[in-house]
Every structure is written in structure tokens, then in C-alpha cells.
Amino acid sequence: MLWLLLFLAALAPFLWLVFLAQGGGLGPDPARELMHFTGEWALYLLAFTLCLTPMRRLGLWSRALRYRRMMGMFAFFYGCLHLLGFAQLYVGWSGALIAEELLERPYILAGFLGWLFMLPLAITSTRGWQRRLGRKWVSLHKLVYPAAIAGVVHVFWQARSDIGEALLYVAIVTVLLAYRLVLRLRTESQRRAQTA
């Protein structure tokens, strides 16, 4: 039941976006609103995915990891919508124009790199890939960290006068990654102490 509720909650922004688009509710600049909306939700869900491991480790939600794959796939889904919107609405699927934008605008390059980091995670998210890759699967799925970093860099670089929201994203991702770093350092320290 909880799986279904989380699925519907993650799908709801897309359904709301479709509803707004059908009714002309995306404001005077629909392309900009669509890009902003899909990019935000990709980052929200990516950050939520990163929250699940600390929530389980801290005893806040013992079954949190059961939903990590689904939330990660939804983050990728909104990231794909964001990228497709950019290609369709801003550069018209021109390879030359896309390459030009990537070279001239660093924030677009950062966002594209974030999507590229998520692509192998989405492809290998099934249990079959997990079995095939074995221990390499865990290493590969650590690409979620540079994906999150690229996402916040993408947002921060394009923020102009109002950087408050961008700083909030930076703070959240920094805390989540710092938690993992501290945990890893502590584990390595304990391992060295046991072997000494």
C-alpha cells in the first residue's frame, strides 16, 4: 500500500503538469515553466532518494531502502522530461545547437552531465543487472553522488539575483553527502582498529 502511495505521489507532479499544459495554465512563458518544473522535481526526487539511506541507518524508517529504486527512477524520469523539453523547446533537436549550448553555457553542461550520470543507474536498476554486475553494481550506483552534485551546480550556476533556493539545494545535498563521507571514514577507522 505504501509503495502505491509513494508511486502516486511521485507521479502526481507529472499529472499536474499535463493538466496545466492542457488548460493553458503554464503562464506567459510555458517553455520556461515546463523546464523549471521538471528540473525541480528531478532534483527533489534525487535528494529524497539520497535521504533514504540515512533515514534507515538512523532508525527513522526501517523499510526506506525498498523504495530507493522507484524514487531514483522517478528522478530520472523528470530529468528526461527536463532534457527533452530543452531539446524540443530551445534547440529544436539540432545536434550542432545542442553542442554549442553545452560549450557556451556551463550550467547546461552541468545539467547534462547530471543526466548522463543517472543514465547507467536507470539502465542497471533491475534485479537482473544487479545479479549480473555483482559487487560492481554497488560501485556503479555511487554515480548518484556526482549526479546530485552536477544537479545542484546546474541550479546554482543559472540562478541570478535570487540564489536562496539554489543555496537550499546545495545545503541539502552537501549534508547528505557529508553524512555518507563521515560514515565511510568511521567504518574505515573501525576496520583499521580491528586489524591492528
Backbone as a ProteinNet text record, in pm:
[ID]
protein_1_A
[PRIMARY]
MLWLLLFLAALAPFLWLVFLAQGGGLGPDPARELMHFTGEWALYLLAFTLCLTPMRRLGLWSRALRYRRMMGMFAFFYGCLHLLGFAQLYVGWSGALIAEELLERPYILAGFLGWLFMLPLAITSTRGWQRRLGRKWVSLHKLVYPAAIAGVVHVFWQARSDIGEALLYVAIVTVLLAYRLVLRLRTESQRRAQTA
[TERTIARY]
82	0	86	192.6	281.6	351.5	389.2	452.1	361.7	232.3	137.6	123.4	119	105.8	228.2	348.2	469.3	474.9	431.8	428	335.9	217.4	121.5	171.4	238.1	291.7	400.7	484.7	591.5	537.2	426.8	365.9	280.3	228.4	134.4	187	314.2	361.9	351.5	379.3	367.3	222.2	129.6	-12.2	-59.3	-9.9	-43.6	11.2	132	192.9	111.4	68.4	-15.4	-146.1	-205.5	-331.2	-312.4	-204.2	-177.5	-152.6	-77.6	-46.6	-172.2	-261.6	-385.8	-476.2	-474.7	-563.7	-499.5	-377.8	-309	-268.1	-239.5	-208.1	-60.4	23.5	167.6	219.8	128.9	168.9	212.8	268.6	305.1	425	506.5	623	617.3	531.6	512.6	641.4	728	852.6	939.3	952.4	1033.7	972.7	841.1	773	789	776.6	791.7	933.3	1032	1170.9	1198.2	1149.7	1171.2	1104.9	982.2	903	968.6	1003.6	1060	1200.3	1278.8	1412	1404.5	1312.6	1296.5	1258.4	1163	1117.9	1223.9	1305.3	1416.8	1509.9	1538.3	1629.8	1564.5	1435.5	1364.7	1374.4	1342.7	1335.9	1474.4	1572.6	1709.8	1754.9	1723.9	1758.2	1682.7	1555.1	1477.1	1536.7	1581.9	1646.7	1770.4	1848.4	1968.4	1933.6	1815.3	1772	1739	1705.8	1652.2	1753.3	1879.7	1980.1	2001.1	2021.3	2032.8	1908.5	1791.6	1668.2	1666.7	1711.3	1715.2	1822.6	1941.5	2052.3	2024.9	1952.3	1920.9	1795.8	1737	1620.2	1490.8	1487.6	1365.8	1265.6	1317	1228.5	1301	1268.7	1345.2	1332.2	1221.2	1199.9	1228.5	1301	1321.9	1385.7	1481.9	1556.6	1471.6	1356.1	1267.4	1217.4	1218.9	1159.4	1265.1	1393.1	1500.9	1502.2	1485.5	1489	1375.7	1256.1	1141.8	1162.3	1208.8	1229.4	1341.6	1445.7	1554.1	1506.2	1419.9	1366.8	1277	1202.2	1120	1207.8	1317.6	1411	1464.4	1499	1547.8	1437.7	1316	1202.4	1185.4	1187	1172.7	1296.7	1414	1534.7	1524.4	1466.4	1445.4	1347.3	1239.7	1143.5	1211	1297.4	1371.2	1461.6	1534.2	1623.6	1545.3	1437.6	1354.5	1293.1	1249.8	1194.8	1297.5	1421.1	1529.3	1553.2	1561.2	1587.5	1473	1349.9	1234.1	1205.7	1212.1	1163.9	1272.2	1398.5	1504.3	1601.7	1634.3	1732.3	1679.5	1556	1493.7	1564	1625	1687.3	1804.4	1862.6	1979.5	2105.5	2177.7	2299.1	2401.1	2411.7	2508.1	2470.5	2341	2295.7	2311.2	2282.7	2299.2	2446.7	2535.4	2679.5	2723.1	2670	2704.1	2659.1	2536	2483.8	2568.1	2607.5	2688.1	2823.8	2880	3011.3	3005	2896.4	2887.9	2824.9	2743.5	2673	2709.4	2799.7	2844.7	2731.8	2627.7	2519.7	2443.2	2435.2	2369.7	2456.1	2586.4	2679.1	2669	2661.3	2649.1	2520.6	2410.3	2283.7	2288.5	2350.2	2361.5	2447.8	2556.8	2641.5	2563.6	2479.8	2396.3	2306.6	2247.2	2160.9	2242.5	2362.1	2447.9	2487.3	2512.5	2544.5	2425	2303.5	2185.1	2150.1	2192.6	2154.7	2196.8	2324	2359	2289.6	2255.6	2183	2043.8	1978.8	1844.4	1850.7	1949.7	1961.3	1985.8	2068.5	2107.8	2029.4	1910.3	1836.1	1759	1754.5	1677	1755.3	1682.9	1747.2	1838.6	1798.6	1880.2	2018	2023.3	2150.9	2228.9	2156.6	2223.7	2294.9	2228.9	2290.9	2409.2	2391.9	2498.5	2623.5	2604.7	2718.8	2780.6	2704.3	2756.5	2802.2	2925.6	2977.6	2996.1	3019.6	3037	2910.2	2796	2668.9	2667.4	2715.2	2717.7	2809.2	2926.5	3020.1	2959.2	2895.1	2833.5	2726.6	2648.4	2536.6	2580.2	2709.3	2760.6	2767.3	2736.7	2725.6	2613.4	2526.9	2420.7	2480.1	2598.5	2660.1	2705.2	2785	2816.2	2693.8	2592.4	2468.3	2403.8	2397.9	2338.9	2422.6	2555.2	2642.6	2623.4	2620.6	2600	2465	2363.4	2230.9	2229.9	2294.1	2294.4	2383.4	2492.1	2575.7	2494.5	2418.3	2330.8	2235.1	2173.4	2078.1	2150.4	2262.1	2333.4	2389.3	2447.3	2506.9	2404.6	2281.1	2184.2	2103.2	2118	2049.7	2110.4	2026.3	2076	2071.7	1970.8	1966.5	1919.7	1821.9	1767.5	1833.5	1935.5	2006.3	1966.5	1863.1	1821.2	1782.1	1700.6	1655.6	1773.5	1862.1	1980.1	2068	2084.6	2165.5	2102	1968.4	1899.1	1930.8	1926.4	1962.1	2106.9	2195.7	2337.6	2352.1	2283.4	2293.3	2242	2127.6	2069.2	2161.1	2208.3	2295.2	2429	2481.3	2607.1	2593.3	2484.5	2461.5	2449.5	2374.7	2354.6	2485.5	2567.1	2694.5	2796.2	2793.7	2884.3	2852.4	2724	2683.7	2745.9	2740.8	2797.9	2949.2	3012.9	3158	3200.7	3132.6	3163.3	3142.8	3033.6	3003.9	3113.2	3158.1	3262.8	3394.4	3430.8	3554.6	3550.2	3434.1	3419.6	3432.6	3371.8	3379.7	3522.7	3594.9	3734.2	3821.9	3793.2	3869.2	3847.3	3723.5	3693.1	3759.5	3761.4	3823.1	3973.4	4037.9	4180.5	4210.5	4121.2	4140.7	4129.5	4040.6	4022.6	4139.5	4201.7	4313.6	4448	4449.6	4576.9	4618.4
-121	0	127	125.5	241.5	261.1	149.5	157.5	233.9	199.9	265.4	413.8	446.5	587.1	668.3	611.6	681.1	693.2	588.3	591.6	704.4	711.8	814.9	954.6	964.8	1094	1141.1	1048.6	1085.2	1113.4	1047.9	1069.5	1195.2	1236.4	1348.6	1477.4	1516	1638.6	1631.8	1513.7	1499.1	1515	1453	1464.8	1609.7	1678.7	1820.3	1904.3	1871.4	1943	1923.1	1800.3	1771.9	1849.3	1851.3	1925.1	2074.2	2131.5	2273.4	2301.1	2212.7	2232	2225.1	2132.9	2118.3	2240	2298.8	2412.2	2547.9	2550.9	2678.1	2743.7	2662.1	2716.1	2728.8	2725.5	2734.6	2877.5	2974.1	3114.5	3170.2	3291.4	3359.4	3297	3219.6	3154	3004.9	2930	2787.6	2705.9	2736.6	2659.6	2674.1	2796.7	2820.7	2751.2	2759.2	2697.2	2545.5	2485.8	2341.3	2298.8	2374.2	2341.9	2354.3	2461.2	2484	2372.6	2340.1	2241.8	2103.6	2057.1	1922.1	1913.7	2020.4	2020.8	2017.2	2095.7	2096.7	1959	1894.4	1764.6	1656.5	1667.2	1572.8	1585.9	1710.4	1733.6	1698	1731	1694	1543.4	1466.8	1321.4	1259.5	1321.1	1273.9	1294.3	1411	1439.1	1344.8	1318.1	1226.2	1086.2	1045	914.4	906	1014.3	1017.1	1017.4	1065.5	1069.3	931	837.1	709.4	627.6	626.6	550.7	608.2	740.5	794.5	769.3	775.3	750.6	609.1	512.7	374.3	357.9	413.2	397.2	463.4	575.4	647.7	593.9	489.3	426	502.1	594.1	672	598.4	509.2	436.7	310.3	198.9	75.6	19.6	47	-9.8	90.2	194.1	302.6	255.2	162.6	123	47.8	-2.2	-70.5	23.4	151.6	248.6	332.3	300.3	380.1	369.8	248.2	229.9	306.8	296.7	365.8	516.8	571.2	715.9	760.3	677.3	708.6	708.1	612.9	607.2	726.9	771.8	891.3	1015.9	1022	1133.9	1134.6	1016.6	1005.9	1042.6	1000.9	1032.7	1184	1255.7	1402.1	1466.1	1405.7	1453.8	1438.4	1325.6	1304.3	1406.7	1433.8	1535	1671.2	1700.2	1827.5	1837.1	1729.5	1727.6	1731.5	1655.1	1655.9	1792.5	1857.5	1992.3	2088.9	2076.8	2163.4	2140.7	2011.2	1979	2024.1	2003.7	2036.2	2186.4	2251.1	2389.1	2494.4	2457	2558.2	2539.9	2415.9	2398	2318.7	2267.7	2202.2	2077.9	2001	1872.9	1887.8	2003.3	2024.4	1986	1886	1842.7	1954	2034.4	2145.2	2248.3	2280	2378.3	2325.4	2195.6	2135.1	2142.2	2105.6	2110.5	2253.5	2349.4	2490.3	2536.3	2496.9	2533.5	2471.3	2346.1	2277.5	2345.4	2393.4	2457.2	2599.6	2670.5	2812.3	2837.9	2744.9	2766.7	2655.2	2683	2578.4	2515.1	2591.7	2533.2	2426.9	2443.1	2341	2215.9	2235.1	2121.2	2045.3	2118.1	2053	1971.1	2028.1	1955.5	1831.5	1844.1	1729.7	1620.7	1659.8	1561.3	1489.1	1564.6	1502.6	1394.9	1426.1	1328.6	1208.4	1234	1123.5	1032.3	1090.1	1007.7	920.4	972.9	895.7	787.7	805.7	711.5	567.2	540.2	399.9	346.8	435.7	392.3	343.6	416.8	377.6	246.4	234.5	114.4	-9.3	3.6	-112.4	-122.6	-63.1	-60.5	-189.4	-280.8	-403.4	-506.8	-602.7	-710.1	-795	-810.9	-886.7	-825.1	-692.2	-622.4	-630.1	-625.1	-632.7	-767.7	-875.6	-1008.9	-1018.8	-964	-972.2	-895.5	-779.2	-694.4	-730.3	-794.8	-833.6	-713.1	-719.6	-609.8	-481.3	-494.6	-375.5	-289.6	-354.2	-281.6	-173	-205	-108.1	9	-22.3	83.5	171.9	109.1	184.8	279.3	231.6	312.4	425.8	433.5	551.4	672.7	651.9	764.8	860.2	815	904	1026.7	1013.4	1127	1235.7	1203	1309.5	1359.8	1274.8	1320.7	1430.6	1409.5	1509.6	1637.4	1622.5	1740.1	1819.1	1749	1816.4	1886.9	1824.7	1886.3	2017.8	2020.2	2144.6	2250.2	2206.8	2303.2	2364	2280.7	2326.3	2435.5	2411	2508.1	2633.8	2616	2730.1	2822.4	2764.9	2846.3	2927	2875.6	2951.4	3048.7	3038.2	3133.8	3271.7	3371.8	3506.9	3587.3	3669.1	3754.6	3678	3588.7	3515.3	3377.8	3365.4	3237.1	3158.5	3207.1	3140.6	2996.1	2970	2834.1	2746.5	2801.4	2726.2	2689.2	2784	2756.3	2647.9	2644.4	2540	2402	2390.7	2263.9	2225.5	2323.5	2298.6	2248	2311.4	2273.2	2131.1	2097.7	1964.6	1856.7	1874.1	1772.8	1764.9	1878.3	1878.4	1799.2	1819.9	1746.2	1596.7	1559.7	1418	1349.4	1419	1360.9	1361.1	1466.1	1471.9	1359.1	1328.9	1217.9	1087	1064.4	942.1	938.8	1052.6	1059.4	1028.4	1088.2	1062.9	915.3	859.3	718	628.7	661.7	581.2	592.4	714	733.1	658.1	660.2	589.4	438.7	387.3	243.7	202	283	250.9	257.3	353.6	366.3	244.3	197.1	78.6	-45.5	-54.1	-168.7	-171.3	-52.7	-46.4	-82.8	-37.5	-66.9	-217.9	-287	-429.2	-509.6	-459.5	-532.3	-499.5	-392.7	-350.2	-447.2
0	0	0	82.6	87.9	-45.7	-111.3	-243.2	-339.8	-340	-430.3	-397.6	-268.7	-228.8	-273.5	-255.3	-297.9	-450.2	-519.2	-665.7	-713.8	-656.2	-696.3	-658.7	-542.6	-500.2	-595.9	-642.2	-735.4	-875.3	-910.6	-1042.4	-1046.6	-931.2	-924.5	-989.4	-969.8	-1036	-1187.9	-1245.4	-1390.4	-1434.7	-1362	-1395.7	-1382.9	-1280.8	-1261.6	-1377.1	-1420.3	-1532.7	-1660.5	-1684.4	-1802.7	-1794.1	-1675	-1655.3	-1684.7	-1632.7	-1656.9	-1804.6	-1869.3	-2011.4	-2096.7	-2063.6	-2140.6	-2125.9	-2007.1	-1979.8	-1999.4	-2054	-2073.5	-1942.9	-1840.8	-1708.5	-1679.3	-1781.4	-1758.1	-1765.6	-1770.7	-1764.8	-1898.8	-1895.9	-2021	-2092.3	-2020.4	-2081.5	-2048.7	-2121.8	-2090.4	-2097.1	-2192.8	-2207.3	-2082.7	-2034.7	-1915.2	-1793.5	-1780.5	-1666.3	-1669.6	-1788.2	-1801.9	-1764.1	-1811.7	-1780.6	-1630.5	-1570.4	-1427.7	-1345.3	-1379.7	-1305.3	-1310.2	-1430.9	-1444.1	-1381.6	-1396	-1334.7	-1183.3	-1127.2	-981	-928.6	-995.6	-946.5	-962.8	-1066.9	-1080	-959.7	-920.1	-807.4	-674	-656.7	-533.8	-511.1	-616.5	-601.4	-589.6	-652.5	-635.6	-491.3	-434.9	-295.4	-201.4	-231.8	-148.6	-153.4	-271.8	-286.2	-197.7	-195	-110.1	38.2	73.1	213.8	268.9	181.5	227.9	308.8	265.1	341.3	481.5	496.4	633.2	718.3	657.3	732.9	789.3	709	758.1	865.1	840.2	934.9	1068.7	1064.7	1188.6	1257.3	1201.8	1263.2	1244.2	1145.2	1123.7	1035.1	949.6	858.1	815.8	879.6	860	718.5	650.7	517.1	404.8	436.6	340.8	210.6	219.6	100.5	-0.8	41.3	-52.6	-162.4	-133.6	-225.8	-298.4	-273.6	-331.8	-484.8	-537.1	-682.2	-750	-694.6	-754.9	-753.9	-641.9	-634.6	-729.4	-739.8	-832.9	-977	-1010.8	-1147.3	-1177	-1078.2	-1099	-1114.4	-1038.9	-1055.8	-1198.5	-1249.4	-1386.5	-1486.6	-1459.8	-1546.7	-1561	-1448.3	-1455.6	-1519	-1496.7	-1563.3	-1714.6	-1759.2	-1903.2	-1959.4	-1887.1	-1932	-1943.5	-1847.5	-1847.2	-1970.7	-1998.2	-2113.6	-2244.8	-2253.3	-2374.1	-2398.1	-2289.6	-2301.8	-2356.4	-2307.7	-2356.5	-2505.5	-2544.4	-2685.2	-2775.4	-2731.2	-2813.8	-2818.5	-2704.4	-2695.4	-2717.3	-2697.3	-2703.7	-2820.4	-2854.4	-2961.3	-3079.8	-3069.1	-3184.3	-3235.4	-3147.7	-3182.2	-3279	-3283.2	-3367.7	-3289.6	-3340.2	-3272.7	-3260.4	-3363.9	-3361.9	-3256.6	-3247.6	-3149	-3006.4	-2988	-2855.4	-2813	-2904.9	-2874.5	-2843.3	-2918.2	-2895.2	-2757.6	-2719.4	-2587.1	-2475.8	-2495	-2393.8	-2375.3	-2484.1	-2476.9	-2424	-2456.6	-2421.7	-2284.9	-2236.8	-2110	-2012.5	-1919	-1825.8	-1745.6	-1712.2	-1631.5	-1709.5	-1842.3	-1924.4	-1930	-1941.4	-1940	-1807.7	-1695.4	-1564.3	-1555.9	-1603.8	-1602.2	-1689.8	-1806.6	-1897.2	-1835.9	-1768.7	-1701.1	-1590.9	-1517.6	-1415.8	-1475.2	-1591.1	-1658.9	-1705.6	-1759.5	-1804.4	-1689.1	-1571.1	-1453.9	-1414.1	-1430.5	-1392.5	-1494.4	-1619.9	-1725.7	-1696.2	-1662.1	-1631.6	-1506	-1413.9	-1293.8	-1331.8	-1420.8	-1465.3	-1543.9	-1632.3	-1715.7	-1630.4	-1526.7	-1445.2	-1313.9	-1310.1	-1184.1	-1155	-1251.4	-1231.9	-1150.2	-1095	-1018.6	-1108.4	-1233.9	-1328.2	-1346	-1363.1	-1375.3	-1244.9	-1134.4	-1003.2	-989.6	-1034.1	-1028.5	-1124.7	-1246	-1346.1	-1304	-1245.3	-1209.9	-1075.7	-988.8	-857.2	-776.8	-725.3	-642.7	-723	-853.6	-938.2	-941.5	-917	-920.8	-813.6	-694.8	-585.2	-620.8	-676.7	-716.5	-825.1	-923.8	-1032.6	-980.3	-884.4	-835.8	-742.9	-716	-645.9	-738.7	-866.5	-959.5	-919.1	-829.7	-782	-713.3	-654.2	-584.9	-682.1	-785.5	-882	-957.1	-973.5	-1037.9	-954.7	-823.1	-733.9	-732.4	-729.3	-730.9	-859.7	-973	-1101.6	-1104.3	-1043.2	-1038.8	-963	-847	-769.1	-833.6	-899.4	-972.8	-1087.2	-1155.8	-1264.5	-1216.4	-1101.6	-1046.2	-998.9	-930	-872.5	-981	-1085.7	-1191.2	-1270.1	-1279.1	-1357.4	-1272.6	-1139.8	-1051.8	-1072.4	-1075.8	-1099.1	-969.3	-954.1	-835.2	-711.5	-728.8	-614.6	-607.7	-521.3	-511.8	-387.1	-316.5	-193.2	-215.2	-316.7	-344.9	-386.5	-469.8	-513.3	-393.6	-299.4	-180.4	-93.6	-91.5	-15.6	-73.8	-207	-272.2	-239.3	-248.6	-218.3	-74.9	19.4	160.5	183.2	123.7	143.3	89.4	-33.4	-94.7	-21	23.3	98.2	227.4	300.5	426.1	399.4	295.1	264.4	223.7	145.8	104.5	219.1	301.7	417.3	515.2	533.8	621.4	573.4	442.5	386.9	402.7	383.4	397.7	540.9	637.8	778.8	812.1	762.1	786.6	728.2	608.1	544.7	620.5	660.1	735.7	868.7	933.8	1060.9	1041.4	934.2	906.2	878.1	797.3	766.2	891.3	979.2	1103.5	1192.8	1201.4	1282.1	1223.7	1090	1023.5	1049.7	1044	1072.1	1218	1307.4	1450.5	1476.7	1404	1423.8	1368.6	1261.8	1201	1264.9	1345.8	1408.7	1519.6
[MASK]
++++++++++++++++++++++++++++++++++++++++++++++++++++++++++++++++++++++++++++++++++++++++++++++++++++++++++++++++++++++++++++++++++++++++++++++++++++++++++++++++++++++++++++++++++++++++++++++++++++

